[in-house]
Amino acid sequence: INAEYGGSPFQSYVLPGAQLSLNLGGTGLTAASLNKAAHIEVSLKDQSGKDVVVDSDAIELVVTEPDGSKLEPVKKFDGHNKFDISYTPKKPGEHKIDLLMYGDSIFGGKPKTVNVSDIDLKKTQVAFPKHLVDTGKASATITAKDSDGHPLGVGGANFEVSVKGPGNTSVPAKVTDNHDGNYVIEWDPTDAGDYEVAVTRNGQPVADSPFKVPILEGSDAKYSAIEKVAVTHCAVTIKAFTRKGVPRTTGGDKAEIHVVGPKGPIPCTVVDNNDGTYTVKYEAVPGDYTISGSLNGEPVRGSPLKHHVDH
């Protein structure tokens, strides 16, 4: 048998009384990635280049994992002379690939070596949200990638995360494996300021680690308050404060205000004044009113507020 792969012919096996040409394609003899099918395409012709007819047992693939165990390939046969055989590595490291024709190695008993891609820390990325505040959990997402920059799509890796807050204080951090190649980092900021987040695996840093992560002062519902505003029509304003009790001067919070009057709930639209206050205005009739307000899902101080309207 004369076998060709990548345009370079090599003598691998001679079947007495027959001369066959074995053509190989696909990438499975040179490269493979973790948990992704690698394909090897095989077609058989005679020395004149004409197709020959063989049975499905003519070609077999043997894949040996780094620990010596065997992988079970998936073989597709067109019923004539073409095979598409794939294998899916489950472990990183060197895999031995041998291709058999009627039980004999076409590589002369010297299997090909394919190094299955593991996580490439230089290609692995860590993404942080644009807006992190000191009144909620801070988070980031690690996306594990192979040497080609492709997401691995499978979990199981052990990443180490170290978080240091303002003043170089250590902050506990948690890493959750989503089992899809993504890992979520979470920590509770102790204060506003710049944080240093270092992400490593087996002591080696991922790309661009350590990261400088700014944490802004956020609105704290426990220190914020709801107030009635005396105007011609009734209005209610939430004034946002930081956890230090300092008035906020910017907007962007998720503010909710609900007004219930003597005739039931009153539809209201919250207006972000972009100065740390949030307002709703509504038409009032004589009677009792209950107003509740929240910031980022937490009730503010003084909520619910009750007041009476006289005319």
N, C-alpha and C positions, 0 to 999 in steps of 0.2 A: 504494500500500500504506500503510495506517495501522498503525504499529507502536507497541506499548505495552511499557514496561519499568518495573517498580517503581511502576505506577499512573500514570505520567506519559506521556501520548501525545505522539508527535512524528511529523511528516511526514517520511518518508525517501525514498520512491520511489513513483512512480505508474506502474502498468502499463496502457498504453492498452487500453481496452475491458474492463477488469476492475477491480473494487474488492475487495481482500483485506485481512483483518485479521491482522496478525502479532503473536502473543503470545510474549513472551520470559520465561524463568524461569531459575532457577539463580543462582549467584554468580560465574560465570566472566567476566562483563563488568565486575565491580567489584573483585574480589579473587582472588588466587591465592598459593599457597605453593610453595616450592621442592620439586621432586620429588613433588608431590601433584597428582592429577588435579583440574582445575577444570572444572565442568560448565556448559553453556548448553543450556537446553531451549527448543525452538521448536515452535509449533503454528500452523497456518494455518486460517482460517475466512473465509467470505464476509461481506458487510456485514450480513447478517441473523443472523449468529452461527452459521450452520451449517458443519459440517465440509466441507472441500473435499478432493479427491484430487489429489495431486501425485506426481511421481516422485522418486527418491532424489537426483537431481541438482539439485533445486529450491533447496536450501540448502547453502552451503559456508562453512566457517570458515577465515579466514586469520590466522595468528598470527606476528608478526614479533618476533624476540628483540632484545635491546639491541644486539647486534653486527650486526644486519641479516639474520641467517639465519632461515630459516622452520622452524617446528615442524610436525610431521605430526599433525593432529588425528585423533581416533577418532570416527567417526560411526555412530550407531545410528538406524535408520529403521523405523517400524512398518508401512510399506507403504501408508500412507494420507496422513497429514498431520502426523505428529509426529516430531520429531528430538531426540535427546539427543547432543550433541556435546561432547567433552572434549579438553582439551590438558594436557600435563604439563610445566611449565617446568623446564628444566635449568640455567638461569642466573638469578642475581638481577638485579633492575633493571627498567626500564620495558619492558613488552611492548605492542605495538600489536595490537589485536583488531578485526578487521573481519568482518562477516557479509554474505555475498553471496546474493542471490536471482537465480538464472539469470544469474550473472555480474556483477550490478550491486550496489553497496554500498547497504545499507539505511540507512547512516549518512551518505549523501551524500558519500562519499569522505573522511570525517573519522573515521578509526578511533578506537575507545575506547582509553584508556591504562590499563593495569593494572600497578601496581607490585608485582612479585613479592617476597614477604618474604625477606629475608636473615636472618642471625643477629641477634637483638636482645640486646645485651649486658646490658641491664637485666633481662631475663627468664632469661638463661642462668644455670645453677646449678652450684655445685661442692659435692660431697658428700665428707665425710671419715669414715672409720671411727671408731667411738666409742673404740676402744682401740688406740693406737699406742705402740710401745715402741722403745727405742734399739738393740735387738739384732736387728732385722729391717728389711726395706724398709718405708718409709712410703709411703702411696699416697692418691690422691684421684681422683674421677671428675668430669670436666666434662661436663655435658649441655647441648648447644646447643639453643636454643629460638627460635621466631619471635616476632613482636610480639604474638601472641595467647597466648603462653605454652605453645604446643604444641611438643614435641620435633621437631626437623627430620628426624631419622631418616636423615640422610646425612652423610658426612664431608667432608673436603677443606679444612677451615678451618685457619688457622695461628694457634695460641694461643701466647703467650709466657708462660713461668712463671719466676719468680724466688723462690728459697728462701733465707732467712737464718736461721741457727741462733742459739743462745745466744751473746751477745757480738757480735752483728751480723755473724757470719762467713757468707760466701756458701757455699752448698752446691749442687753440681751437681744438676740435675733433668732428667728425661727425660719427654717427652710422646709418647704412642702414640695414633695415630688408629685407632679400631676400625671406622671406615667405616660406622657406624650412628648417627652423631650424638653418640656418646660418645667422650671422650678421657681416657686414663688418665695421671695424673701419678705418677712414682715418684722417690724420692730415698733416700739412705742417711743416716739421722741420725748425726751425729758424737758426740752426747751427749744426755742427757736435758735437758729444759727446754722453754721456749716457742719455737716457730718461727714466722716470718712468711712466708706463702705469698701471693705476688701473681700474679694471673692476668689477662692482658690480651690484646687482639687489636688489632693495628695501633696499639699504644700506649694503647688505651682499656680501662679496667678492666671486668671483668664485675661483676655485682651482688655487693655486700658485700666486694669485694676491696680491700685485702689481708686475709687471714685469719690469726687467731692460733690456732696449732695446738699443743696441749700434747703433748709426747713424754715418756712415762714410762720409768723404768728397767725394763728387762726382764730375764728370767733368761738367763744366758749358760751354755750347756752346757759350755764349756771350763773354767769356774771352778766349776761345780757338781759334786757328788760323790755316789757311791752308797756306802752303809754298811750293814753287817749290825748289826741290833739284837738284843741279848741278852735274850730273853724266853723264857717257857715253850715257846711255839710260835715258830718262826722268823719273823722279820719283816725287811723291807728298807725303808730310807728313802732317798729322794733329797732332799738339801738344796740348795735353789736359791740361787745367788749372782748378783749383777749383774756386769757386765763390769769393774767396779771392785773386785770381790772382796768386796762388802758383802752379808751375808746378806739374802735377801728376807724380808719379813714378811707378804706377801699371797700368795694362790694364784692360780688361773686359767690356769696353763700347761697345755699338752698334755703330760702326763707318761705315759711307758710304762715298765713294768718286766716283764721276762720271766724266769721261773725255770725252769731245767732241772735235774732231780735224777737220781738213779741209775736211776729208772724212766722217765725222759723228761720232757717239758714238764709243768709244774704249772699248772693254771688259777689265775689271780690277778686280783683286782680292785684297781685303784689307788684309794686314798682321798686326796682333796685335803684336807689338814689346815688349809687357809686361813691358814697361817702361814709359807709358803715351803717346806714339806716335803710329801712325797708318800710314802705307805706302802702296802706289801702285806704280808699275813700268810699263812702257809701251814703245813700240817702237814709235818713233816720226819721222814724215816727215816734211819738211818745211811747215810753215803755222801758222795760228792762232789757239789757243786752249782756251777752256773754261773749268775750273775745279770747280766743286761744292762739298762741303763736309759738313757732318752733324755728330753730336754726339747725340745719344739717341733721334733721330727724330728732333732735332733742328739744323738749319744751324749755322755753326761756323763763327766767325769773319773773314772777308776778303773773304767770299764766296758769289758769285762765283769769282774765280781768273782767270784773263785773261793773257795770255802770248804768245809770238811769238817765233817760233823755226826757226833759220837759219842754213843752212849747208854750 
